[in-house]
Amino acid sequence: MAQVDAGAVVMTPGLGHNRGPPLDPGADWRGFCWRKAHAQAWKTPPREVALARLAQAQALGMTYRQYTAVLLDRGVHL
């Protein structure tokens, strides 16, 4: 008798799903482009820039990641 792995979970589509291809053409390409842009935006900046951002974030009571996210979202230094 074969043993069943308790950690293995098999997801089956719900009722009405015909297991066809996704209806959104180009979703793979847009996902690829988004991942590349995200990686480039969060690329580690030069040391001086990172230290300046860290100092400003600490002065505002934020983390470096929160401050950088606001900077990337708005394009404005707080």
N, C-alpha and C positions, 0 to 999 in steps of 0.2 A: 504494500500500500504506500502511495506517495505521500510525503509530508507537505503540508501547506505552510508557506512562509507567512507569518502573522503580519509582517511589515509590508507585504505586497498588497497594493490596492489597485483594483482594476476599475476604471471609470467607464461606464457604459452610457451612451447617449440616452436621453429621456424619450418619452413617448412622442411620436410624430417626427422624430429625427430619422432621415433616410440615409445617414452616413455618407452623404454626397460631399463634393468639394465645397470650400467656403464660397459664399456668394459675393465676397468683396474682392474683385480682381486688383492685383497690385499690392495687397496687404503685406506680402512678404518683403517687397522692395521698400515700402514706406517704413516698415519695421527695421530693416537693415540701415536705412538712411538715418532714422532716429537714433539707433544705437551708436552709429559713428559720430553723429553730432553731439550726443550726450557725453560720449567719451572725450571728445575734443574740448567741450566746454568745461568739463571737470578735470582736465589735465592739470597737473601740478604747475603752478606759476613759478617764476623765479623767486629765489629766497627772499629778496627784499620786499616783493609784492605780498608774499604770503605773510611775512612778519607784520607788515603794515595793516593788512586785513585782520590779522589776529589781534593786534593792539586795538584797532577800532571796534572789533566785535566785543572784546572784553570791556571796553569803555561803555558800550551800549548794553552790556549784560547778556550778550548772545554768544552762541558758539560760533566757531569759525565756519562750520558748514551752513548754519542758518544765515549768517551774514553773506556768505558767498552766494547762497541761493537767492537772496533778495537782490544782490548785485546783478546776477545773471538774469533774473526775471525782469527787473525794472531798468537795468542799465544805469542806475544812479547810485552814487555812494551816499550812505546815510550819515 
